């Protein structure tokens, strides 16, 4: 699309097509008396206008490239968010696999205890229900993971992506430094800046179009019986066709400037929202990390259960809280990564 737009912009500096005309006249009384006239001519704009249009064409090319950068950034940001979802689903898969192993071991152990009379049917049914729930969650996780991988491959032209990894980005402490960095590198604002330059140059082009158009050519006339050759020189004064074009260009330039101001406000507002969101998520993640460090180990809980130190109900309450906390942390990390990806999307 950008290539076609650049080629289309170049057509504005092409010369008009040359013209060729031939007139053959004969006398009203004597049709043997004939006159022939051949005219070949080429019209063109005032020479300085082509230089101005060349500059406009270069600015348009830069504006088109900026649009391509915005499109590319949107696709890369979408791909990164899909990658972050894949990473989260794989982390969840590890947790679910651990839960599944524990549930299977407990199900086998309590099935034997039930036979020997060391466990009751209520405890055994609760373990079997936990096993069923984990199997269901694992199946749903695998389906979601396959779908996300397929989505990523589609974005990549159906070329499989071999591996994914992403380090946790450092939260920026100084918002003003971040704001200055983001605004100066925002692709959308860059695109509007280039479009504003195009609009300004278009005003200059439209002003230059009030210069006369020129025409040069060759003329051959046989009216006297003897051929005459000569030069055709003509001028065309644009009194009507360029009316209001300068006003139109100025109005379009004002429109671009207003859109740029609006886009700048939107970028600042979005950045402030993303920064607050990332700060809240980062704080919550730190609290989870501190809690995990002081938390009981799952292996110790399992030993306590098998040793009879805690009941099955107490075990499942503790385990459910731990697993749910890890799931919550992964969700927080995913949201934090996405917020940071949107903040630093200009680096993609």
N, C-alpha and C positions, 0 to 999 in steps of 0.2 A: 504493500500500500504506500509506504513512504517513497519507494522508488518511483512509483507511478505519479505521486504528487510532485516530486522533484522534476520529473520529465515534463509534467503539465505546466509547471511554473516556468520552465525554459522556453515554452512556446510563446510567451509574451514578448521575447526579444527577437523572434523570427521576423524576417522581412515579409511584407505582403507578397502575394503571388504576382509575377509580372503579367502584363496584359498584352495581347496581340489582336489588332483589328484590321480588317481590310474592307474598303468600300469600293464597289464597282458601279459606276453611274453611266447611263446612256441618254442621248439627246431625246427630247420629246418629239421632234420632227424627223430627225435622222438617227435611227437606232444604231447606225454604224459608227456614229461619233460617241466614243466612250472615254471615260475618265477613271483612272484607278488610283487608290490611295492606301498606303500601308503604314500603320503606326505600331511600333513596339515601344512600350514604356514600363518603367519601374518606379513605384512610389515608395517613399520611406519617411520616417519621422525625422524631426530635427536631430542631428547627430548627438548632441549632449543628452538627449532623452535616453539613448541606448546605454550610456554610461550609468545613469541613475537607475535604470531598470536592472542592469547587471548587479549593482549593489543590493537592490531589493531582492533579486533572485538568490544571492548568497545568504541574505538574512532569512529568507523563507526556508532555504535548505537547513539552516541551523534550527529554525522553529520546528520543522518536520522531524529532525533528529531528536529534539527534546521530547516530542510526542512519542517517538519510539522508545525513548528511555523510560518514560512514565509507564507505557504498556509493559515493557520488559520487567520493570520493578514490581508491578502488580502481579505478574505471573510468578516471579521469584518469591514474593511474599506469600502467595498462595501455596507454592510448593514447600516453603519453609514451615508453614503452619501444618501442612499435611505430614511433613517429616517429624515435627514435634508430637503430633498425635500418635504416629507410629512408635516413637521412642517411649511415650507414656504407656501405650498398649503392651509393648514388650516388657516394660517394668512390671505392669500389672500381671502379665503372664507368669513371670517368675514368682510373684507372691501367690498367685492361684495354684501354681504347681506345688509350691511348698504346702499350702493348705490341703491340696488334694492328697499328697503323700501322708500327711498327718491324719487326715480323715480316714484314709484306707487302712492305715496301721491300727487306728483306734477301733475301726469297724471290725477288723479281724480279731483283735484282742477281746472286745466285748462280746463277739459271737461265741468265742470259746468260754468266756466267763459265764455267759448265759446258760451254756450247756452244763457247766459245773455248779451253777447256782450261786456264783459270786457276784452276779449282776442281775438287775431286773429288766423286764421288757421295756419299761419306760426309758431307761438310760440307753438301751440298745437302739430303740426307735429314734431317739434324738440324734444319735451318732449317724444313723442311716440317713436321716433327713438332712443333716449337715453335709454328708457325702453327696447326696443328690443335688443340693444347692450349689456346692462347689463345682460339680460336673457341669451343671447348667451354666454357671458363670464362666467357666473355662471355655465351653463351646461358644458362647456369645462373644467372648474375648477373641477367640481364634477367627470367628467370622468377621468381626470388626477390623481385626488386623489385616486379614486378606483383602478386604474391601479398600482399606487405606493404601495398602501396597499397590493395588490395581489402579487406584486414583493417581498415585504418584507416578507409576509407569506411564499412564495415559498423558499426564502433564509432560513427561519426558519423551513423548513420541513413541510410546510402547516399547521403550528400551528399559530393561530392568535396572534398578539402582542396586548396586552390590551391597553397600554398607552405609549405615547412618550413625553418626555420633555428634553430640553437640554439648559443649561445655556450658555450665551455668554462667550467664553473663553477670558481670559485677554491676550492682546498682549504683547509678551516679548520685553522688551526694549533693553536688552543687547544681541546682535547677537552672540558674541563670546561664552558666557555662553550657549546659546541655541545650537550652533553648537557642542560644546563639549558634551552636554547632548544627542543630537540626534545621533551623530556618535558612542558614546559608547553604545547606546541601540538599534542600528539598527539591525533588525533581519537578513537581507540579509548579512551584514558584519559578523555577528556572524556565520552564516552558512558557509561562505567562510573561516573563521578562523578555524572552525572544520574540514572542508574539507582539509585545508592545513596541519593540524595535522595528518589526515589520510594519506595524500600523503607522509609525512615525515616518518611515521611508515612503510608504504609500501616499502620504500627504504630499511629500516632495514630488513624487512621480505625477500625481494628479495636477499639481501646480504647473509642472513642466509640459503637460499636454496642451496647454494654451499656446505653445509655440506652433508655427505653421508647419504643415506637412509638405514635403517636396516631391516632385515628380520629374524624372529625366527619361528621355526616350529618343527613338529614331523615327523619322517620318520620310516617306517617299511618295511624291505626287507626280502624276503624268497628265495634268490638266492641259498643258500647252502642246502636248505631243512630244515634248522633250522631257525626260524624267528629271525631277528635282529631288535632291536628297538634303535633309536638314536635321536639326536637333530640336526636340520638344522639351520645353522647360515649363513646369507648372507649379503653382502654390495652392494649398488648400488651407483656409482659415477656419479653425474649429470654433465657430460662433455659437453653435447650438448643441452638438453632441456631447460636449464636456460640461454642460451646464449642471451646477450643483454637485459635481463629482468631488470637489475639494471639501465641501460641507459634509458629504457622505463619509469621506475618509476621516475627517476630524471627529465625526460622531462615532465611527467604528473604533477609533483610537481611544476615545473617552470610555467606550464600553469595555474595551480590553483592560484599561486602567482600573475601572471599577471592579471588574471580575478578579483582577490581581489582588486588589485590596481585600475583597471578600475572601479569596482563597487564603490570603495571609492570616486573616482572623480565624478562619476555620482550622488552619494548621496549628496556630497557637492554642486554640481551644482544645483540639484533639490531643495535642502534646500534654497540656495540663491535666486532662482527664487520664491519659495513659500513665503519666508520672504518678498521680495519686493512686491509681489502681495498682501499679507495680510496687509502690511503697507499702501499701497495705498488705499485698500478697507476700512481699519480702519479709515483713515483720511477722506475719503468721507462720511462714516457713521456718524462721529462726526459732520461734516458740516451739514448734513441733520438734525441731532438732534437739533442743534442750530437753524436752520431755522424753524423747527416744533414748537419750543417754542415761536417764535415770529410771528407765522402764524395765520391767522384768523380762527375762529372756524366755522365748517360747519353749526352748528345750527344758528349762527349769520347771515351767508350768506342767509340761507333759510328764516329767518325772514325779512331780507332786501328785498328779492325778493317778498315775499307775501305782504310786506308793501308798495311795489312800489318804494323803494329807489334805487334799481338797476334794470336794464333790464334783460330779459331772457338771452340775449347774454353775458352780463357781468357775470351773475351767472354761466353759463356753462363754460366760460373761467376760472373763479376762481376755480370752483369745479374740472374741468378736470386737472388743474395744481396740485391741492392738492392730488387727487387720484393717478395721475401718479407719483407724488413724493413719496407717500407711497409705491407704487408698486416698484419703483426704489430702495427704501430703503430695502425692503424685498429681492430683488434680490441681492443687495450688501451684506446683512447679510448672505444670503445663500452661496454666493461665499466665503465670509470671513470664515464662519464656515467650509466649505469644505477644504479651504487652511490650516486652523489650524488643522483640523482632519488629513490631510496628514503629516503635520509637526510633530504631536504627535502620529502618527500611532503606534509607538512602545509601547504606553501605553494601546493599545486596548487588 
